[in-house]
Amino acid sequence: MLFLPLALALTQAASPTTVEGIVVEGAQDGRLTVTVTGDIPAETIVRSEPVGIRCGVARHTYDPYAAPRLCWFRKPGGTPVHLRVEGMQALGAGWTVQWTGCEPDADGLGCTLEAPRYAGEVRAAFQRR
């Protein structure tokens, strides 16, 4: 009978703690996804600044000489993001990029947007004129 009070104390649930009046503020990390389409070679990719996206038509492919092909990242909502095409010279003359979901640069080889608060998508469609 000496152990009964100890056993009862271990089996009783503690009452929950309630916290009031706390407001959590801050940027939400949103997910930005990039989709690349078109009949383009593997060395033609879209990169991001800040670093994180390196996407081509061959998504999620291991490249022994570079970073993996990652077509999404998370950044705080409102963070400025610039996307830029690399390897366009491999396509030759007569190709354009149609951007959807961002503001194209004057030369058409890049675009700018703010990282979404929750989720967003940019499309880069490569087309021959």
C-alpha positions in Angstrom: 0.0 0.0 0.0 2.9 2.3 0.2 3.1 2.6 -3.6 -0.6 3.5 -4.2 -0.2 7.4 -3.8 2.8 7.4 -6.2 0.9 5.3 -8.8 -2.1 7.7 -8.6 0.1 10.7 -9.0 1.7 9.3 -12.2 -1.6 8.4 -13.8 -3.4 11.8 -13.3 -3.2 14.1 -16.3 -1.8 17.6 -15.8 -4.1 20.4 -16.6 -3.4 22.3 -19.9 -1.6 25.6 -19.8 -3.5 28.4 -21.5 -1.6 31.4 -23.0 -3.6 34.5 -24.0 -2.7 37.7 -25.7 0.2 36.5 -27.9 0.3 37.6 -31.5 2.8 35.9 -33.9 3.8 38.1 -36.8 6.3 37.5 -39.5 6.6 36.5 -43.1 5.1 33.2 -44.2 7.5 31.0 -46.2 5.7 30.5 -49.5 6.5 27.8 -52.1 7.3 29.0 -55.6 7.2 26.4 -58.3 8.8 26.9 -61.8 7.6 24.8 -64.8 9.7 24.8 -67.9 8.2 23.6 -71.2 9.4 23.3 -74.8 11.6 21.1 -76.9 14.9 22.4 -75.5 18.2 20.8 -74.6 19.1 19.8 -71.0 21.7 22.6 -70.7 19.0 25.3 -71.1 17.7 26.0 -67.6 16.0 28.7 -65.5 18.0 29.8 -62.4 16.8 32.0 -59.5 18.3 34.8 -57.5 18.2 34.2 -54.5 19.8 30.8 -55.2 17.5 27.8 -55.0 15.8 27.1 -58.4 17.7 25.4 -61.2 15.1 24.0 -63.4 14.8 22.7 -67.0 12.6 20.4 -68.9 14.4 17.4 -67.3 13.1 18.0 -63.8 14.8 16.5 -60.7 17.7 15.0 -62.7 21.1 14.4 -61.2 23.8 16.3 -62.9 27.4 15.2 -61.9 28.8 18.6 -62.7 26.2 20.9 -61.2 23.5 21.2 -58.6 20.4 19.0 -58.9 17.5 20.2 -61.0 15.2 21.7 -58.4 12.0 23.4 -59.7 10.7 24.9 -56.4 11.9 26.6 -53.3 10.5 28.3 -50.2 11.2 31.9 -49.3 9.5 34.4 -47.0 6.5 36.0 -48.8 7.4 39.3 -50.4 11.1 38.4 -51.0 12.1 39.7 -54.5 12.9 36.8 -56.9 14.6 37.1 -60.3 14.5 34.2 -62.7 16.9 34.0 -65.6 17.4 31.6 -68.5 20.9 30.1 -68.9 22.0 28.2 -72.0 19.8 30.0 -74.4 22.6 30.0 -77.0 22.3 26.2 -77.2 18.9 26.8 -78.9 20.2 29.0 -81.7 18.4 31.9 -83.3 14.7 32.3 -83.4 13.7 31.2 -79.9 11.7 33.1 -77.3 10.5 32.5 -73.8 6.9 33.2 -72.8 6.8 33.9 -69.1 3.6 33.4 -67.0 3.3 34.4 -63.4 6.0 37.1 -63.3 7.0 40.4 -65.0 9.3 39.7 -68.0 12.6 41.6 -68.3 13.1 43.9 -71.3 15.2 41.2 -73.1 12.7 38.4 -72.4 15.3 36.1 -70.9 14.3 36.7 -67.3 11.5 37.9 -65.1 10.9 39.3 -61.7 8.3 38.7 -59.0 7.8 38.6 -55.2 7.9 35.2 -53.5 4.3 34.2 -52.7 3.0 34.2 -49.2 1.6 30.7 -49.6 2.1 29.2 -53.0 2.7 30.4 -56.5 3.8 29.2 -59.9 5.9 30.6 -62.8 5.9 29.1 -66.3 8.7 29.5 -68.8 7.5 28.2 -72.2 10.2 28.1 -74.8 9.0 28.5 -78.4 10.5 28.9 -81.9 9.3 32.1 -83.6 
